[in-house]
């Protein structure tokens, strides 16, 4: 049958990829999450246990029918159903006849004769199933054959969103109940789902996940409504014009810009598969850059592969152009969950994203409450798993509100708001006039009415995407040459999903007043400003306290008080920078018997090198 996005031409590439990874072997399970017409699943049944899914019922029935076809002998039925159907001329003036042919309507999907035959085929197959003359595999196989036969005489341009206003020669032929194409190879285990993939992904055990989602705004439910009605056989209310059943239950967010990015992130995060293969098109909503960033977030970067496969796209007279079209094929082996690191969507100075593995490795084993006392961009707290509560605290209430906005605002709505601002003000990298117009608007608002989404948009287009305020709390970062690129989009989406899933308590105040540390199995992580380095956030000129020797002494006293109360802590600090050594820090560590963990030289955003350390008190508790 003619099917949008059919991957028949991609089978060789997928097989070759799996062969090169040593994965063409029995004993593994292959999950075709958007099975469509079943071409991929039917082909790979020779190697794997197969799992198929699609949110359209007709697709799962059609795919299952193709996969199970070699097992269908119709022994209980006692005769060949193909000969039976094709050797009679029975018709029934049923739902298809009355609504999709001139026999009962003005619609011209089928001739009256063919529509009556289709109703006859469908009702007969259903009776055989009710009388237990055919099993479920044979039932799906016959329905797949019915879909194939219907496709041969439909008066459409290939899909069923609309019918042609003049009869195509193919539609005038008498329908023949014909066999669907299939690989004549017996399948192993087969599991079938009929759901939106995002609703079941966590519950599907598989080794290999194959993703081939829609890539444009075409809704498959709209394009194939008639086949859905044919298979469901439920005589639904239909549109007066097209005859379509309600497409709302069949609508897919994979065909919506930005929503597809959000769903892709969720699938990669939640799948139990060890290996992920992803087919996509360069015409799709998601860019190659976004896809690569997401796959490398959840997969092992050294295993990442992709191919760009050129093909001649079908073009009608309205869409002819000289643009080259590509099918992308991606592969990655997924990381273990504990090895996945999420990054703040803020370019926060002093970020500990590169040290997450070191922090988690050196933490106590059992932590119920993780306190991120100097939360900043929240790169640390967002990556702490297996604890009941994460406490985010930052003295800068504006930054705290910004981080909290990623938790409180629906991610899709957040992105739409940012895109609306970009369009309204004409934001582009380096466009100073547009940038300052939006910055002036933001600063003109009372502090309590400043939307964090506006601030985030300004940060994206500001100089080095820094967060800078003056003493009146007005945002004063100049325009920059950065923008809301796809790598930032990937960070924002993955960060927003995780922060919504965690139990995060947000606070803004002095770290010494955090009350949650009194609970059992609490752990305090401190990443304060450093006396040896100075950033825009700790120079004392931005409306917030800076950092100096006196505040450093208070920090040391606070850490000592945690030890006295038997509360474990970890302090991230810089011991050497630009030839200077923090001797006071080293003396304090020695006097109190704390553990010093050296991390070596760290390269900062500016390119300067610094020697960072962790200080812990676990051995004393």
Secondary structure as UniProt FT lines:
FT   TURN            4..5
FT   HELIX           8..10
FT   HELIX           11..20
FT   TURN            21..22
FT   TURN            26..27
FT   STRAND          29..32
FT   TURN            33..34
FT   TURN            36..37
FT   HELIX           39..44
FT   TURN            45..47
FT   STRAND          49..53
FT   HELIX           57..68
FT   HELIX           69..71
FT   TURN            75..77
FT   HELIX           81..86
FT   HELIX           95..100
FT   TURN            102..104
FT   HELIX           112..130
FT   TURN            131..132
FT   HELIX           136..153
FT   HELIX           169..172
FT   STRAND          190..193
FT   HELIX           197..200
FT   HELIX           201..203
FT   STRAND          208..211
FT   HELIX           220..223
FT   HELIX           225..232
FT   TURN            240..242
FT   HELIX           248..250
FT   HELIX           253..255
FT   TURN            257..258
FT   HELIX           259..270
FT   STRAND          275..281
FT   TURN            282..283
FT   HELIX           288..298
FT   HELIX           301..303
FT   STRAND          305..311
FT   TURN            317..319
FT   STRAND          325..334
FT   HELIX           337..339
FT   TURN            349..350
FT   HELIX           353..355
FT   HELIX           356..361
FT   STRAND          369..372
FT   TURN            373..374
FT   TURN            376..377
FT   TURN            379..380
FT   HELIX           381..383
FT   STRAND          389..393
FT   HELIX           397..408
FT   HELIX           411..425
FT   TURN            429..430
FT   HELIX           432..444
FT   HELIX           447..449
FT   HELIX           452..461
FT   HELIX           463..465
FT   TURN            471..472
FT   HELIX           486..501
FT   STRAND          504..507
FT   HELIX           511..513
FT   HELIX           516..518
FT   TURN            520..521
FT   STRAND          522..526
FT   TURN            531..532
FT   TURN            536..537
FT   HELIX           549..564
FT   TURN            565..566
FT   STRAND          568..577
FT   TURN            578..579
FT   STRAND          580..581
FT   HELIX           583..592
FT   STRAND          595..603
FT   TURN            605..606
FT   STRAND          609..616
FT   HELIX           618..620
//
